[in-house]
Every structure is written in structure tokens, then in C-alpha cells.
Amino acid sequence: MVALTPEGGRNRALFWASCRMVENGQSRTNAVSYLMPAAQYAGLPDREIESTIDSAFRIASQLGPGSRLGPTQRNEVIQL
């Protein structure tokens, strides 16, 4: 999803994917290793990618496991 997101939605897609990784108990290291290549392919610079992933991890971690940050499943299907 991140790799094929057009300009204008790339950061949002990366933030969304990063939040899902937090919710699924993935580490920041795993998120970077999976999402960095996809975001680079989409055209985002490395610094922006890491900043977006860090932001998602910071915010989603603060909300805790019961809070789902971002679109609901119904909206996710439409947004994809």
C-alpha cells in the first residue's frame, strides 16, 4: 500500500501503516525495515520516512492497545 500511494497521500499511508505495526506489537526496527523500502519506492526521503514512523510510534504507543488511531476498518477498505 505505501509503495503505490501517489504523492499527496504518502505520509498518511506511511503513518497509518506504522500505527498498525505498533498495534500489532512490532518494534520500531521492524517497522523501519519493512516500511522504509516501500516509502522510498513511493518517493519519500529517508529523513521524512523516519520522522513519520517515529511520530506514529510515539502517538500510537501513548494511546495504548485499546485505541485505534486512524481510519476505521470500513474507511480503510474505501481508502485503499
N, C-alpha and C positions, 0 to 999 in steps of 0.2 A: 504494500500500500504506500509506504513512504517513498519508495524509489520512483513510483509512477505518478506521484502527486504533482500537478502543474504549479508553476510559480503563482504565488498568492495564497497557497494553502499548505505549503511545505512545512513551515514551522508548526502549524496547527496539527498536521498529521504526525509529525515527529513528537510533539508534546503528548498527543493522545496515545501514541504507541509506548512512549516512555512511562506514562501513568499506568497503562495496562501492565507493564512489566513490574512496576512497584507493587501493584495489587496482587500480582501472581508470585510475589516473593523473590523476584530476580534481583541480583546485585547490580550496582551501577556499572561494574566492569562488564557484566553480561550484556547490559543494555547498550553500552558503547560498542562492544564487539559485534552485536547484531545490527544495531541501528546506524552506526557510523557509515558503513559502506552504502547502505540504502540512501541515506541522506546526502552523501557525497554524489552518488549517481543522480539524485534529483537536482543537484547543483548548489547545495548549501555549503558554505565554507566551514572548515573544521571548528574554528572558534565558536561560530554560531551554533553548530551542532552540539558541542559540549555544553554550552551555556543553556540551551533549550533542555537537554537531558538533565542537567543539574537542577534547573528550575522545576521540572516535573518531579524529580525525586524529592526535592525539598518540600514542595507543596503537597504531593500525594502522601508522603510519609507523615506529615503533620496531621492530615485528615484522618488517618487510620484506616484499618481494613474494611470498616463498615460503610465508609463514604466513597462513592464512586464519582471521581472528578471527570467531568466531560459529558459527552452525549450519552443518552440512554441507549439501550440496545436497539430500540425501534429507530431512533435517529441515526445510529451508526449504520444500519442497513441502508438507509436513504443516502447518507453522506458518502458511503463507499462507492 
